[in-house]
Amino acid sequence: MRKNFAKLTALSLTVAMSGSLLAACSSGNTQQNQVAQTQPSASAEVYENGLSKNEKVTLKVGFFMGGYGREWFDYAIKSFTTKYPNVSFDITASADMKNTIQTKIAAGNDNDMFDIFNTAPTSGIVPLAEAGKLEPLDDLFNKKLPDVPDKTVKDMILPGMFESFTRVNGKVYEFTTASSFGGLFYNKTLFEKNGWNQTPRTWAEFNDLLANIKKTGVTPITFPGIHPNYHDWAFGDAKVFELADMKGGADKYIENFKTYTGPQYTSPESIEHWNRLYEMGKKGYFPEGLPALTHTQSQMQVIQGQAAMVSTGSHVENEMKKSTPEDFKWGYMAVPFVENKTQKIWIKSGITNFNYMWAGKPELNKKWSKEFIVWLMTLENQQFAAEKSGALPMRKDLIDNSANVAKLSSSAQAILKYIKETEARTYKAHRTVSISDPNMVKATKVRDEAITKIVLGKQDPKPMLEEAEALLQQAVKAQKK
């Protein structure tokens, strides 16, 4: 662990030198921002969470300014500090927060580091977690929710989300408070006009849908060939897990996936997955111009009626809002690889609005930081974030409230309705080990360069899978040395 962190620090020196002025300016007078680790007296007033009402604490937050903005975050802070007036926040917001955090890591000053930050540094979280620099957050799942005091966080999050949290050596260091989902997004009005099946529940029904769409002269499915990994939103690892689940072996398959144990590209499930895409390609279900499409161009094909569906994520409505007619309604479906309706459809889930905590902070700061993260999980904050930023909720009870769901975007409504009606399994594919050998990158490149050819029916996937597997296994072997 010490060696891992030493490597991380060495890699960060260049960033640290370039950001030394920033680090110096932000580290001044740090003692005022830390709280003495004294225990409240027996007679001190305490909140229902057991923390003192009298001890003042300032939490330093590093906030990445991304597509979701910060209105939802400021809203949560306002209500939190109203309830807990002894807590205040010192927020540093930046679109370049990854490098800011990396600079602070290189400086090695715990006092100057953020208590909470919402994006990983440029080096990622695995080496930090292994070095003991990040605070484990598993206990948050068992915390009682402020607005549902008889329920824990784990009780109230969407099915499959608990398993989707990234873990390093079995522990959670990255706690999310919002979700996102991948699949096929479509023009709901176009589907209704043509009487197309909006909820195919089996692989056979899905193929019937594609054939019916193609008969009308509309391309059934599109995605950006320039960014071929976009196929993953609808056809990625979640579909491989679905195939494993159909055979009763999803848990074992996913565990092997996380640790790169055994064949990855050439597992029976992976081979079947790619063969299905190849067969779709030979039937002409993707556009011939696919290799030249950008993500916005492919999404515009759906808006303009040139393509029926696009493989993308739940960010699509917000991303395309300036190009979408006011009366346009997004529909959503997952690709069912299952053979019968009793089997579970799997959906690629993403988790977003991350929270990380620095381990080298006073215990009182860490306790209040955890209280705030749980505060972000209240239904009020989940609803506000969903409406204002487009971030989908983690709370499953929001889906059960039709009035609240009706306030969300059309794509969000479609996704939540689909998950509820089909009882689909949402899951985020993630690895629990990190491999830095160059052959890992080469394996991914071999796959990515073949994707468009496979889905156009122009390349049998088998040679690609065998080449990528050989490279991956070389990388795994090198990592073990």
C-alpha positions in Angstrom: 0.0 0.0 0.0 2.8 2.4 0.8 4.5 1.6 -2.5 1.3 2.3 -4.4 0.9 5.7 -2.8 4.6 6.4 -3.4 4.1 5.8 -7.0 1.0 7.9 -7.1 2.9 10.8 -5.4 5.7 10.5 -7.9 3.3 10.6 -10.8 1.8 13.7 -9.4 5.0 15.8 -9.0 4.6 17.6 -12.4 1.1 18.6 -11.6 2.1 19.7 -8.1 4.9 21.9 -9.4 2.6 23.6 -11.9 -0.1 24.1 -9.2 2.2 25.1 -6.3 0.9 28.6 -6.2 -2.7 27.3 -6.0 -1.7 24.9 -3.2 0.1 27.6 -1.3 -2.8 30.1 -1.5 -5.4 27.6 -0.4 -3.4 26.2 2.5 -3.2 29.4 4.5 -4.8 29.7 7.9 -6.0 26.1 7.7 -6.4 25.7 11.4 -9.4 28.0 11.3 -11.1 25.5 9.0 -10.5 22.4 11.2 -12.3 21.5 14.3 -10.6 20.5 17.5 -11.4 16.8 18.2 -12.9 17.3 21.6 -15.9 15.4 22.8 -19.0 17.3 23.9 -19.7 17.1 27.6 -22.5 14.9 28.9 -24.7 18.0 29.4 -24.1 19.3 25.9 -27.1 19.6 23.6 -27.0 17.0 20.8 -29.0 16.4 17.6 -31.0 13.2 16.9 -27.8 11.9 15.2 -25.9 12.2 18.5 -23.6 15.1 17.3 -23.2 18.3 19.3 -25.3 21.3 18.5 -22.6 23.6 19.9 -19.4 22.5 18.2 -18.9 24.5 15.1 -17.4 22.7 12.0 -16.5 23.9 8.5 -16.4 21.3 5.8 -14.2 22.0 2.9 -15.7 20.8 -0.4 -14.1 20.4 -3.8 -16.9 20.7 -6.3 -16.5 19.7 -10.0 -18.6 22.0 -12.2 -20.0 19.6 -14.8 -23.1 19.3 -16.9 -25.4 18.9 -13.8 -24.4 22.4 -12.5 -24.5 23.1 -8.8 -28.1 24.5 -8.2 -29.1 21.1 -6.7 -26.0 21.0 -4.5 -26.6 24.6 -3.1 -30.2 23.7 -2.5 -29.2 20.8 -0.3 -26.6 22.8 1.6 -29.1 25.5 2.4 -31.6 23.1 3.9 -28.8 21.2 5.7 -27.3 24.3 7.3 -30.8 25.4 8.3 -31.3 22.2 10.2 -27.7 22.1 11.5 -26.6 25.8 11.9 -23.3 24.8 13.6 -22.1 23.4 10.3 -20.8 25.6 7.4 -19.3 24.8 4.1 -16.2 26.2 2.3 -16.8 25.4 -1.4 -14.2 25.5 -4.1 -15.9 25.0 -7.5 -14.0 24.4 -10.7 -14.4 22.7 -14.1 -10.8 21.6 -13.6 -11.3 20.0 -10.2 -9.5 16.7 -11.1 -6.2 18.5 -11.4 -6.9 20.7 -8.3 -7.4 17.5 -6.2 -4.3 15.9 -7.8 -2.2 18.9 -6.8 -3.4 18.7 -3.2 -2.6 15.0 -3.1 0.9 15.7 -4.3 1.3 18.4 -1.6 0.5 15.8 1.1 -1.2 18.3 3.4 -4.2 16.7 5.1 -5.3 20.0 6.5 -5.4 21.6 3.1 -7.2 18.7 1.5 -11.0 18.8 0.9 -13.2 16.9 3.4 -15.5 16.0 0.6 -15.0 16.1 -3.2 -17.3 15.0 -6.0 -14.9 13.9 -8.7 -11.9 11.5 -8.7 -8.4 12.9 -9.3 -6.6 12.3 -12.6 -4.9 9.2 -11.2 -8.2 7.5 -10.2 -9.3 6.2 -6.8 -7.8 2.7 -6.7 -4.2 3.7 -5.7 -5.6 6.2 -3.1 -7.9 3.6 -1.6 -5.2 1.0 -1.4 -2.9 3.6 0.3 -5.5 4.3 3.0 -6.0 7.9 1.8 -9.7 7.7 1.2 -12.3 7.1 3.9 -14.4 3.9 3.5 -18.1 4.7 3.1 -19.8 1.3 3.5 -21.4 2.4 6.8 -23.5 5.0 4.9 -25.7 2.2 3.5 -26.8 1.4 7.1 -27.5 5.0 8.1 -31.1 5.9 8.7 -32.6 8.4 6.3 -33.5 11.7 7.8 -37.0 11.7 6.1 -37.7 8.0 6.6 -36.1 7.3 10.0 -37.2 3.7 10.1 -35.4 2.9 6.8 -31.8 2.8 5.9 -30.1 4.1 2.8 -29.8 0.5 1.5 -33.5 -0.1 2.1 -34.5 2.7 -0.2 -32.2 2.7 -3.2 -33.2 1.3 -6.6 -32.8 -2.5 -7.1 -29.3 -3.4 -8.3 -27.8 0.0 -7.2 -26.1 -1.4 -4.0 -24.2 -3.9 -6.1 -23.3 -1.2 -8.7 -21.1 0.8 -6.3 -17.5 0.5 -7.2 -15.5 -1.4 -4.6 -11.8 -1.6 -4.0 -10.7 -4.7 -2.1 -14.3 -5.1 -1.1 -14.9 -1.6 0.3 -16.8 1.4 -1.1 -14.9 4.6 -1.3 -17.1 6.3 -4.0 -20.6 7.0 -2.8 -23.1 8.2 -5.4 -26.4 10.0 -4.8 -27.8 9.9 -8.4 -28.2 7.4 -11.2 -28.1 7.3 -14.9 -29.1 4.6 -17.3 -28.3 3.4 -20.8 -30.4 1.7 -23.5 -32.2 2.6 -26.7 -33.9 6.0 -26.8 -36.6 6.7 -29.4 -39.2 9.1 -30.7 -42.3 8.1 -28.9 -44.6 9.7 -31.4 -43.0 7.9 -34.3 -43.5 4.6 -32.5 -47.1 5.3 -31.7 -47.8 6.4 -35.3 -46.4 3.2 -36.7 -47.8 0.9 -34.0 -44.3 -0.4 -33.2 -43.8 -2.4 -30.0 -42.4 -0.1 -27.4 -41.7 -2.8 -24.8 -40.3 -6.0 -26.5 -39.7 -8.4 -23.6 -37.7 -11.1 -25.4 -35.0 -11.4 -28.0 -37.5 -12.7 -30.6 -39.9 -9.8 -30.0 -37.0 -7.4 -30.3 -35.9 -8.8 -33.6 -39.5 -8.7 -34.9 -39.6 -5.0 -34.0 -36.3 -4.3 -35.9 -37.7 -6.1 -38.9 -40.9 -4.1 -38.8 -39.0 -0.8 -38.6 -36.7 -1.7 -41.5 -39.7 -2.4 -43.7 -40.7 1.2 -43.4 -37.4 2.4 -44.7 -36.3 3.8 -41.3 -32.9 2.6 -39.9 -33.8 0.6 -36.7 -30.7 1.5 -34.6 -27.9 4.1 -34.7 -25.0 5.2 -32.5 -21.8 7.3 -33.0 -19.3 5.2 -35.0 -16.6 7.9 -34.2 -17.1 7.0 -30.6 -17.9 3.3 -30.9 -17.9 2.7 -27.1 -21.4 4.3 -27.2 -22.7 0.9 -28.3 -22.1 0.0 -24.7 -25.1 2.0 -23.5 -27.5 -0.5 -25.0 -25.3 -3.5 -26.0 -22.4 -3.5 -23.5 -21.4 -5.6 -20.5 -24.9 -5.6 -19.0 -26.0 -7.8 -21.9 -23.2 -10.2 -21.2 -24.3 -10.4 -17.6 -27.8 -11.0 -18.8 -26.7 -14.0 -20.8 -24.8 -15.3 -17.8 -27.9 -14.8 -15.6 -30.0 -16.8 -18.1 -27.7 -19.7 -17.4 -27.9 -19.2 -13.6 -24.3 -18.0 -13.3 -24.4 -14.1 -13.1 -22.9 -13.8 -9.7 -19.9 -15.9 -10.5 -19.4 -14.3 -13.9 -19.5 -10.8 -12.5 -17.0 -11.7 -9.8 -14.6 -13.0 -12.4 -15.3 -9.9 -14.5 -14.4 -7.6 -11.6 -11.0 -9.3 -11.1 -10.1 -10.3 -14.7 -10.3 -13.9 -13.7 -10.5 -16.3 -16.6 -11.4 -15.5 -20.2 -13.1 -12.1 -20.7 -13.4 -11.5 -24.5 -13.7 -15.2 -25.3 -16.1 -16.4 -22.6 -19.1 -18.2 -24.0 -21.3 -15.3 -22.9 -19.1 -12.7 -24.6 -18.9 -14.7 -27.8 -22.7 -15.1 -28.0 -23.1 -11.4 -27.3 -20.9 -10.3 -30.2 -22.4 -12.9 -32.5 -25.9 -11.4 -31.9 -24.6 -8.0 -32.9 -23.0 -9.5 -35.9 -26.2 -11.1 -37.0 -28.1 -7.8 -36.5 -25.5 -6.2 -38.7 -25.9 -8.7 -41.5 -29.6 -7.9 -41.5 -28.9 -4.2 -42.0 -30.3 -2.9 -38.7 -27.6 -0.2 -38.4 -26.9 2.7 -40.8 -24.2 2.3 -43.5 -22.8 5.7 -42.6 -22.3 4.7 -38.9 -18.4 5.0 -38.9 -18.6 8.7 -39.6 -21.3 9.7 -37.1 -20.7 11.8 -34.0 -22.8 11.3 -30.9 -25.0 14.4 -31.6 -25.4 13.4 -35.3 -26.6 9.9 -34.3 -29.1 11.4 -31.8 -30.3 13.9 -34.4 -31.1 11.0 -36.7 -33.7 9.9 -34.2 -35.1 13.4 -33.7 -35.4 13.8 -37.5 -36.9 10.4 -38.0 -34.0 8.9 -40.0 -33.4 6.3 -37.4 -35.8 4.8 -34.9 -33.6 4.3 -31.9 -30.2 5.4 -30.6 -27.9 3.7 -28.2 -27.0 6.3 -25.6 -27.6 7.4 -22.0 -30.2 9.2 -20.0 -28.3 12.5 -20.5 -29.6 12.6 -24.1 -32.7 14.8 -23.5 -30.7 17.5 -21.7 -27.9 17.2 -24.2 -30.2 17.6 -27.3 -32.7 20.0 -25.8 -31.7 22.9 -28.1 -32.2 20.8 -31.2 -35.5 19.0 -30.1 -39.0 20.3 -31.0 -41.1 21.3 -28.0 -43.6 18.5 -28.5 -40.9 15.8 -28.9 -41.2 13.0 -26.4 -38.4 10.5 -25.7 -39.2 6.9 -25.2 -36.9 4.2 -23.7 -36.4 0.5 -23.9 -33.6 -1.9 -22.9 -32.4 -4.5 -25.4 -33.8 -7.9 -24.2 -31.4 -10.7 -24.7 -33.6 -13.0 -22.7 -35.5 -15.9 -24.4 -38.6 -15.8 -22.2 -40.4 -13.2 -20.1 -39.6 -14.9 -16.8 -36.0 -14.1 -17.2 -34.5 -10.8 -16.0 -33.6 -8.0 -18.4 -30.4 -6.2 -17.4 -29.8 -2.5 -17.9 -26.5 -0.6 -17.9 -26.7 1.8 -15.0 -24.4 4.6 -14.3 -24.0 6.2 -11.0 -23.2 9.9 -10.7 -23.0 12.8 -8.3 -20.1 11.1 -6.6 -18.8 11.8 -3.1 -15.3 11.0 -1.8 -14.0 11.7 1.7 -10.4 12.2 2.7 -9.3 9.8 5.5 -6.8 12.2 7.2 -9.4 14.5 8.6 -10.7 15.1 12.1 -13.3 12.5 13.2 -15.9 15.2 13.8 -15.5 16.5 10.2 -15.8 13.0 8.9 -19.0 12.4 10.9 -20.6 15.6 9.6 -19.5 14.9 6.1 -21.3 11.5 6.2 -24.4 13.2 7.6 -24.4 15.6 4.6 -23.9 12.8 2.0 -27.0 11.0 3.5 -28.9 14.3 3.4 -28.4 14.3 -0.3 -30.5 11.1 -0.3 -33.6 12.6 1.1 -36.6 12.5 -1.2 -36.8 16.3 -1.4 -33.2 16.6 -2.5 -33.5 13.7 -4.9 -36.5 15.3 -6.5 -34.9 18.7 -6.7 -31.8 17.3 -8.3 -33.8 15.2 -10.8 -35.9 18.3 -11.9 -33.1 20.8 -12.0 -30.1 18.9 -13.2 -31.6 15.9 -15.0 -29.8 13.5 -12.6 -32.0 10.5 -12.1 -32.9 9.6 -8.5 -31.4 6.8 -6.4 -34.6 6.6 -4.2 -37.0 3.8 -5.3 -39.9 5.5 -3.6 -39.7 8.4 -6.0 -40.7 6.1 -8.8 -43.9 5.1 -6.8 -45.1 8.7 -6.6 -46.7 9.4 -10.0 -47.1 13.1 -9.2 -43.3 13.5 -8.6 -42.4 11.4 -11.6 -44.6 13.6 -13.8 -42.4 16.6 -13.0 -39.3 14.9 -14.6 -38.2 15.0 -18.2 -39.9 12.7 -20.7 -36.8 10.5 -20.9 -36.5 10.2 -17.2 -40.2 9.3 -16.9 -39.8 6.7 -19.7 -36.8 5.0 -18.0 -38.4 4.9 -14.6 -41.6 3.5 -16.0 -39.7 0.8 -17.9 -37.7 -0.3 -14.9 -40.9 -0.4 -12.7 -43.0 -2.3 -15.3 -40.4 -4.8 -16.4 -38.7 -5.2 -13.0 -35.4 -4.9 -14.8 -32.1 -5.4 -13.1 -29.9 -2.3 -13.2 -26.2 -2.8 -12.9 -23.0 -0.8 -13.3 -20.1 -2.9 -14.7 -16.9 -2.2 -12.8 -13.5 -3.7 -12.1 -12.0 -4.0 -8.6 -8.4 -4.2 -9.7 -6.4 -1.9 -11.8 -4.1 -3.1 -14.6 -1.6 -0.6 -16.0 0.2 -2.9 -18.5 0.1 -1.4 -22.1 -1.4 -4.6 -23.5 -4.6 -3.7 -21.7 -5.0 -0.6 -23.7 -4.1 -2.5 -26.9 -6.8 -5.1 -26.2 -9.4 -2.3 -25.8 -8.2 -0.7 -29.0 -8.6 -3.9 -30.9 -12.2 -4.3 -29.7 -13.1 -0.6 -30.4 -11.7 -0.6 -33.9 -13.8 -3.7 -34.8 -17.2 -2.6 -33.3 -18.5 -0.7 -36.4 -17.4 -3.4 -38.8 -19.2 -6.1 -36.6 -22.5 -4.2 -36.3 -22.5 -3.6 -40.1 -22.1 -7.3 -40.6 -18.7 -6.9 -42.3 -16.4 -8.6 -39.8 -16.8 -11.9 -38.0 -16.1 -11.1 -34.3 -14.2 -14.3 -33.5 -10.7 -13.2 -34.7 -11.1 -9.9 -32.9 -12.1 -11.6 -29.6 -9.2 -14.0 -29.8 -6.7 -11.2 -30.4 -8.1 -9.0 -27.7 -8.1 -11.9 -25.2 -4.5 -12.8 -25.9 -3.4 -9.2 -25.2 -5.5 -8.9 -22.1 -4.1 -12.1 -20.7 -0.6 -10.8 -21.3 -1.5 -7.7 -19.3 -3.0 -9.8 -16.5 0.2 -11.9 -16.3 2.4 -8.9 -16.3 0.5 -7.3 -13.5 1.0 -10.3 -11.3 4.8 -10.1 -11.5 
